[in-house]
Amino acid sequence: MENKDTTESLVVLEQTDRVEQTGMMDQLINISWGEFLLVALGLAVLYFILFEIQQLTKHSSFSGRYQNRFKELFRQIFVVFELVAMVTLAGVFIWINPLLHGLIIGFIVIGSWTYLRSYINGRWVLFDNAVTEGMELRTADLQGVVSKMDRVKLHLQTSEGLHHLSYNQLLQNGYTLVSGEEIGGFYHLELTPKESLNNVSSHRRHLLDLFATAPYVDWHHKPEIFQDDVQENQIEAKVLIKEESHLHELIALIKEWGYNCKLGAL
Protein backbone atom coordinates (compact mmCIF):
# COMPACT_ATOMS: atom_id res chain seq x y z
CA MET A 1 0.00 0.00 0.00
CA GLU A 2 2.79 2.34 0.92
CA ASN A 3 4.56 1.68 -2.40
CA LYS A 4 1.32 2.32 -4.24
CA ASP A 5 0.75 5.59 -2.39
CA THR A 6 4.35 6.64 -3.05
CA THR A 7 3.99 5.87 -6.78
CA GLU A 8 0.75 7.85 -6.99
CA SER A 9 2.39 10.79 -5.21
CA LEU A 10 5.31 10.75 -7.67
CA VAL A 11 2.91 10.70 -10.61
CA VAL A 12 0.99 13.66 -9.19
CA LEU A 13 4.24 15.60 -8.63
CA GLU A 14 5.43 14.86 -12.18
CA GLN A 15 2.11 16.03 -13.60
CA THR A 16 2.27 19.18 -11.47
CA ASP A 17 5.80 19.89 -12.70
CA ARG A 18 4.68 19.43 -16.29
CA VAL A 19 1.79 21.84 -15.79
CA GLU A 20 4.07 24.44 -14.18
CA GLN A 21 6.66 24.06 -16.95
CA THR A 22 3.94 24.37 -19.59
CA GLY A 23 2.62 27.50 -17.91
CA MET A 24 6.09 29.00 -17.80
CA MET A 25 6.63 28.21 -21.50
CA ASP A 26 3.30 29.82 -22.37
CA GLN A 27 4.35 32.96 -20.50
CA LEU A 28 7.64 33.03 -22.39
CA ILE A 29 6.11 32.40 -25.82
CA ASN A 30 2.92 34.45 -25.62
CA ILE A 31 3.48 38.19 -26.03
CA SER A 32 0.74 40.76 -25.56
CA TRP A 33 -0.10 43.64 -27.88
CA GLY A 34 1.08 46.02 -25.18
CA GLU A 35 4.52 44.42 -25.16
CA PHE A 36 4.57 44.57 -28.96
CA LEU A 37 3.82 48.31 -28.85
CA LEU A 38 6.57 48.82 -26.25
CA VAL A 39 9.09 47.06 -28.50
CA ALA A 40 7.91 49.11 -31.50
CA LEU A 41 8.18 52.35 -29.49
CA GLY A 42 11.65 51.44 -28.25
CA LEU A 43 12.85 50.68 -31.79
CA ALA A 44 11.31 53.92 -33.07
CA VAL A 45 13.10 55.97 -30.39
CA LEU A 46 16.39 54.20 -31.10
CA TYR A 47 15.89 54.77 -34.84
CA PHE A 48 15.31 58.49 -34.26
CA ILE A 49 18.44 58.75 -32.10
CA LEU A 50 20.59 56.95 -34.69
CA PHE A 51 19.09 59.09 -37.46
CA GLU A 52 19.93 62.31 -35.65
CA ILE A 53 23.47 61.13 -34.90
CA GLN A 54 23.93 60.07 -38.53
CA GLN A 55 22.70 63.45 -39.79
CA LEU A 56 24.91 65.26 -37.26
CA THR A 57 28.02 63.37 -38.33
CA LYS A 58 27.11 63.88 -41.98
CA HIS A 59 26.43 67.62 -41.86
CA SER A 60 28.90 68.69 -39.21
CA SER A 61 32.65 68.80 -39.16
CA PHE A 62 34.52 68.12 -35.96
CA SER A 63 38.18 67.73 -35.26
CA GLY A 64 39.92 64.48 -34.53
CA ARG A 65 41.91 61.85 -36.37
CA TYR A 66 39.00 59.38 -36.24
CA GLN A 67 36.39 61.72 -37.72
CA ASN A 68 35.92 59.90 -41.05
CA ARG A 69 35.95 56.49 -39.37
CA PHE A 70 33.35 57.66 -36.85
CA LYS A 71 31.08 58.97 -39.63
CA GLU A 72 31.39 55.75 -41.61
CA LEU A 73 30.69 53.60 -38.54
CA PHE A 74 27.44 55.39 -37.72
CA ARG A 75 26.41 55.35 -41.37
CA GLN A 76 26.79 51.56 -41.48
CA ILE A 77 24.99 51.11 -38.14
CA PHE A 78 22.07 53.20 -39.39
CA VAL A 79 21.85 51.21 -42.65
CA VAL A 80 21.81 47.84 -40.84
CA PHE A 81 19.55 48.92 -37.96
CA GLU A 82 16.54 49.54 -40.19
CA LEU A 83 16.60 45.94 -41.47
CA VAL A 84 17.24 44.53 -37.98
CA ALA A 85 14.32 46.56 -36.58
CA MET A 86 11.94 45.23 -39.25
CA VAL A 87 12.97 41.62 -38.60
CA THR A 88 12.61 42.14 -34.84
CA LEU A 89 9.11 43.62 -35.17
CA ALA A 90 8.05 40.77 -37.47
CA GLY A 91 9.37 38.20 -34.98
CA VAL A 92 7.58 39.81 -32.01
CA PHE A 93 4.39 40.06 -34.11
CA ILE A 94 4.55 36.33 -34.85
CA TRP A 95 5.03 35.51 -31.15
CA ILE A 96 1.69 37.11 -30.30
CA ASN A 97 -0.11 34.40 -32.27
CA PRO A 98 2.42 32.08 -33.93
CA LEU A 99 0.01 30.24 -36.25
CA LEU A 100 -2.15 33.12 -37.48
CA HIS A 101 0.51 35.83 -37.53
CA GLY A 102 3.07 33.46 -39.00
CA LEU A 103 0.73 32.86 -41.95
CA ILE A 104 0.15 36.62 -42.33
CA ILE A 105 3.89 37.36 -42.42
CA GLY A 106 4.40 34.44 -44.81
CA PHE A 107 1.79 35.77 -47.26
CA ILE A 108 3.26 39.28 -47.03
CA VAL A 109 6.78 37.98 -47.76
CA ILE A 110 5.59 35.88 -50.71
CA GLY A 111 3.43 38.67 -52.16
CA SER A 112 6.13 41.35 -51.90
CA TRP A 113 9.21 39.19 -52.45
CA THR A 114 10.45 41.20 -55.45
CA TYR A 115 10.35 44.47 -53.50
CA LEU A 116 11.66 42.81 -50.34
CA ARG A 117 14.63 41.31 -52.20
CA SER A 118 15.36 44.68 -53.80
CA TYR A 119 15.22 46.31 -50.35
CA ILE A 120 17.68 43.76 -48.92
CA ASN A 121 19.99 44.19 -51.91
CA GLY A 122 19.72 47.94 -51.40
CA ARG A 123 20.85 47.57 -47.79
CA TRP A 124 23.87 45.66 -49.05
CA VAL A 125 24.70 48.32 -51.67
CA LEU A 126 24.31 51.13 -49.12
CA PHE A 127 26.37 49.28 -46.52
CA ASP A 128 29.15 48.60 -49.00
CA ASN A 129 29.09 52.29 -50.03
CA ALA A 130 30.73 51.55 -53.39
CA VAL A 131 27.87 53.38 -55.12
CA THR A 132 26.88 56.79 -53.75
CA GLU A 133 24.88 59.77 -54.96
CA GLY A 134 26.83 61.79 -57.48
CA MET A 135 28.79 58.89 -58.95
CA GLU A 136 28.63 58.07 -62.62
CA LEU A 137 28.08 54.42 -63.45
CA ARG A 138 27.33 52.20 -66.41
CA THR A 139 24.97 49.22 -66.19
CA ALA A 140 23.50 47.20 -69.09
CA ASP A 141 22.74 49.79 -71.80
CA LEU A 142 22.48 52.75 -69.38
CA GLN A 143 25.10 55.25 -68.27
CA GLY A 144 24.52 58.26 -66.10
CA VAL A 145 24.86 59.97 -62.72
CA VAL A 146 23.22 58.54 -59.60
CA SER A 147 20.98 61.39 -58.48
CA LYS A 148 19.17 59.64 -55.61
CA MET A 149 19.21 56.29 -53.77
CA ASP A 150 15.87 55.12 -52.34
CA ARG A 151 15.12 52.02 -50.32
CA VAL A 152 14.25 49.75 -53.27
CA LYS A 153 15.66 51.63 -56.27
CA LEU A 154 18.09 54.27 -57.38
CA HIS A 155 17.54 57.18 -59.77
CA LEU A 156 19.97 57.30 -62.69
CA GLN A 157 20.13 60.59 -64.58
CA THR A 158 21.19 59.93 -68.19
CA SER A 159 21.30 62.09 -71.29
CA GLU A 160 17.94 60.55 -72.34
CA GLY A 161 16.24 61.30 -69.02
CA LEU A 162 15.70 59.90 -65.53
CA HIS A 163 15.68 56.11 -65.08
CA HIS A 164 14.43 54.24 -62.00
CA LEU A 165 16.65 51.19 -61.51
CA SER A 166 15.87 48.59 -58.85
CA TYR A 167 18.76 47.15 -56.86
CA ASN A 168 17.80 43.71 -58.19
CA GLN A 169 18.45 44.95 -61.73
CA LEU A 170 21.65 46.70 -60.67
CA LEU A 171 23.19 43.59 -59.11
CA GLN A 172 21.82 41.22 -61.75
CA ASN A 173 23.18 43.26 -64.68
CA GLY A 174 26.32 44.35 -62.89
CA TYR A 175 27.73 47.85 -63.04
CA THR A 176 30.93 49.75 -63.75
CA LEU A 177 31.91 52.93 -61.94
CA VAL A 178 32.98 55.37 -64.62
CA SER A 179 34.79 57.37 -61.95
CA GLY A 180 35.32 56.93 -58.24
CA GLU A 181 34.65 60.61 -57.62
CA GLU A 182 31.47 62.63 -57.79
CA ILE A 183 31.36 64.05 -61.28
CA GLY A 184 28.85 64.90 -63.93
CA GLY A 185 26.02 67.09 -62.65
CA PHE A 186 27.06 67.37 -58.99
CA TYR A 187 29.03 70.41 -57.88
CA HIS A 188 30.27 71.69 -54.56
CA LEU A 189 30.01 75.48 -54.26
CA GLU A 190 31.51 77.78 -51.61
CA LEU A 191 29.43 80.91 -50.98
CA THR A 192 30.11 84.07 -48.97
CA PRO A 193 27.30 86.62 -48.48
CA LYS A 194 28.00 90.24 -49.36
CA GLU A 195 27.29 93.14 -47.01
CA SER A 196 23.96 93.76 -48.72
CA LEU A 197 22.66 90.52 -47.15
CA ASN A 198 23.46 91.36 -43.53
CA ASN A 199 19.74 91.47 -42.74
CA VAL A 200 19.22 87.80 -43.77
CA SER A 201 18.68 85.75 -40.61
CA SER A 202 19.10 82.31 -42.18
CA HIS A 203 21.13 82.01 -45.35
CA ARG A 204 20.28 78.32 -45.62
CA ARG A 205 16.52 78.93 -45.92
CA HIS A 206 17.13 81.98 -48.11
CA LEU A 207 19.30 80.02 -50.54
CA LEU A 208 16.90 77.09 -50.68
CA ASP A 209 14.16 79.50 -51.75
CA LEU A 210 16.45 81.04 -54.37
CA PHE A 211 17.63 77.68 -55.72
CA ALA A 212 13.99 76.69 -56.15
CA THR A 213 13.67 79.47 -58.75
CA ALA A 214 16.94 78.67 -60.55
CA PRO A 215 16.30 77.04 -63.96
CA TYR A 216 19.67 75.25 -63.94
CA VAL A 217 19.19 73.17 -60.78
CA ASP A 218 17.89 69.61 -61.07
CA TRP A 219 15.51 69.03 -58.15
CA HIS A 220 15.65 65.24 -58.46
CA HIS A 221 18.32 65.80 -55.83
CA LYS A 222 17.44 68.55 -53.37
CA PRO A 223 20.33 71.02 -52.89
CA GLU A 224 22.28 70.42 -49.69
CA ILE A 225 23.33 73.62 -47.93
CA PHE A 226 25.58 73.77 -44.87
CA GLN A 227 26.57 76.78 -42.81
CA ASP A 228 29.70 76.65 -40.68
CA ASP A 229 28.90 77.20 -37.00
CA VAL A 230 32.30 78.81 -36.41
CA GLN A 231 32.48 80.93 -39.57
CA GLU A 232 28.93 82.19 -40.10
CA ASN A 233 29.79 83.77 -43.44
CA GLN A 234 31.09 80.49 -44.88
CA ILE A 235 28.33 78.57 -46.68
CA GLU A 236 28.71 75.36 -48.66
CA ALA A 237 26.22 74.01 -51.19
CA LYS A 238 26.07 70.73 -53.08
CA VAL A 239 23.79 70.97 -56.12
CA LEU A 240 22.85 68.82 -59.09
CA ILE A 241 22.91 70.78 -62.34
CA LYS A 242 20.85 69.68 -65.33
CA GLU A 243 23.70 70.19 -67.80
CA GLU A 244 27.39 70.73 -67.19
CA SER A 245 27.38 73.81 -69.41
CA HIS A 246 25.00 75.52 -66.96
CA LEU A 247 27.64 75.77 -64.22
CA HIS A 248 28.93 79.21 -65.19
CA GLU A 249 25.38 80.53 -65.62
CA LEU A 250 24.46 79.29 -62.13
CA ILE A 251 27.54 80.90 -60.53
CA ALA A 252 26.70 84.19 -62.27
CA LEU A 253 23.11 83.93 -60.99
CA ILE A 254 24.31 83.29 -57.42
CA LYS A 255 26.47 86.41 -57.61
CA GLU A 256 23.38 88.37 -58.69
CA TRP A 257 21.69 87.10 -55.52
CA GLY A 258 24.39 88.84 -53.48
CA TYR A 259 26.82 85.98 -52.79
CA ASN A 260 30.43 85.55 -53.77
CA CYS A 261 30.69 82.06 -55.24
CA LYS A 262 33.50 79.76 -56.24
CA LEU A 263 33.78 76.09 -57.12
CA GLY A 264 34.91 73.96 -54.20
CA ALA A 265 36.49 70.53 -54.01
CA LEU A 266 34.17 67.52 -53.92
N, C-alpha and C positions, 0 to 999 in steps of 0.2 A: 504493500500500500504506500509505504513511504517512497519507494522508488517511482511509483506511478505519479504520486503527488509532485515529486521533484521534477520528473519529466514534463508534466503539465505546466509547472511553473517556468521551466526553461523555455518551453514553446511560447508561453504568454510573453515572456521577456523579449524573445527574439522578434515576435510580432510587433511588440511595442517599439523596439529599436527600429524596425523597418518603417513603421508609421512615422516616427520622429525624423528618420533620415529622409523619407519621402517629402515630409513637410518642409524640411530645411532645403531640399533641392528645389521644391516649388517656389520657395521664397527667393532662391538665388536666380532661378530662370525667369520667373514672371516679373515683368517690369511694368509699372503703372504709367499712365499718360502724363502724370505730374512729373515723374522722374525723367521721362522722355523730353518734356519741355525744359526741365532744368539742364539736361545735357545740351539741348539745342541752344539754350540761352548762353551757357558757358562757352560753347564753341563760337557763337556769334560774337561774344565779348572778346574772346581770344583772337578771332579773325580781325576785328576792328583794331585791336592793339597792334597786331602784326602789320596791318595795312598802314597804320599811321607811322610806325617805325620805318617801314619800307619806303613810304613817301618822303619821310624826313631824311633818310640816308640818300635818297635819290636826288632830292632838290636842295640839299644843303651841303656845304663843304666845311669840313672840320679837319683840324690838323691831326697829324699822327701817321706813323709809318704803316699802320695796318688799316688805313681808311678804305682803300679799294677792296681789300679782303673782307672787311666788315660789311661793306655794301653788298658784295656778291653773296656772302653767307646769308644775310637776311632776305635777299632776293630769292635764293633757292629755297629757304624755309617757307617763304610765303607761297611760292609756286606749289610745293609739295603739300602744304597744310590744307589747301582747299580740297584736294582729292582725298586726303586722310579724313577730313571732317565729313565729307559726303559718305564715305564708307562707314564711318563710325555711326552716323545718324541712321543709315540703312540697317546696320546691325542691331542697334537699339530698337528700331521700329519693328524688326522681325521678332525680337525677344518678347515684345508685348503679346503677340499671338503668333507663335512660330508657324503654324500651318497656314492660316489665312494670309498673314502679312508676308510670309515667304512666297506664297503664290503671287501676290500683288507685285512684289519686287521682281520676281522672275518674269512676269508678263511685261513689266516696264523695261527691264533689261533687254528682253527679246525684241520688243517693239521699237526700241530706240537704239539698237546695237550700233548702227552705222554712225549716229551722232556721238554715242558714248565712246566708241573706238576712236573717233576723230578727236574727242576731248582728251582721252588718255594720251594719244599720240602728241597732241598739243602740249600737254604737261611735260612730256619728254623733250620736245623741241625747245620749250621755254626754259626748262631746267638746264639743258645743254648749253643754251645761249649762243649757239653757233650762228643762228639766224636772228637778227634783231631789226627793229624798225629803222629804215634808212639805208639798209643794205640792198645792193643790186644782185639779183640772182637769176639764174636761167634754169627752167624746169620744163621738160617736154618741148613744146613748141612756143613757150612763153618766156619772155625776158623783160624784167622791169625792176622797179624799186618797191620794196616792202613798205607800204604806207601805214599799215595798221595790223596788229596781231590780236585777233579775238580768241575766244575760248575754243571754238571748233573750226575756225578758218582764219586765213590771213588775206589781206587785201594787197594785190599786186598791181601797181600802177605801171602800165605799159604805154607805148606810143599809140596803140589802138584804143586804149581806154582802161577802165578799172576792172580787174578780174578778181572774183572771189574763189579762193583755192582752199579746199579742205586739207587738213593735215594728213588725212588718209591718202589723198592724191599726191601731196608733196613727197611723202615717204615712199609711196609706191612707184612714182615716176623718177624719184631721185632729183637732186638739184646740184647746181654748181654756183658757188659764190663768185661773181664776176670780180668783186673786190672785197677785201676784208674790212674796208673803211666805209663810213657813211658817205655816199656820193650821190650823184644824180640830182634829185630835186630837193634834198635836205641841205639847209645852210644854217650855220651858227653865226649870229650877228651880235655885235657888241655896241650898245647904245648908251649915249650920255645926253641927258636933257639939257637944253639951253636955258639961259636965264629967263626967257619968256614963259617957261613952264614951271616957275617956282610955286605957282598957286595950285598945281596938281597934287592932290593928296595921295593918290595911289597910281603910280605910273603903270603898274601891271594891268589894272582894270582899264585904264585909259588906252593903253596900247592894244589890248584885246578888242576894244570897241573900234579902234582905228583899223586894225588888221581885218576886221569883219567887212570893212568897206573896200579893202584893197583888191583889185581885180586879178592880181598876180598870185595870190595865196591860194593853195589848194586845201580846202577845209575837210578833206578826207582824213587829214591828220591835224588836229587842233593845235595852233601855235603854243609852244611852251615858253613861258616868260618867267625869268627868275631875277629877283632883285637882291643884291648883296646886303646883308644886315649890317656889315661894317661900313662899306662904302655905298651910301644910299644913292649916289648918282651913277653907280655902275649897274647897268641892266643888261641881261643876256637873253637872247631870244633864239629859239630853234624853230624854223618854219619850213614847210614844204611848198616849193614853188612849182607852178604848173609846167613851166618850160624854163630851161636853164638860161635862155636869152633874156628872161625877165628880171634877172638878178639886179642888173644896174638900174632898171626902171624902179624896182622896189626900193633900193637904197636911196635913190633920188626922191622918191615919195616920202620916205621916212624923214629925210632932211627937211622936206616941206612941212612935216608935222611939228618940227621944232626939236629934233634929236640929231646929234652927231652920230653917224653910223659907220662902222667898218666891219669887214668880214673877219670873223674869229676862227680859231682852229677847232675842228670837230673832235 
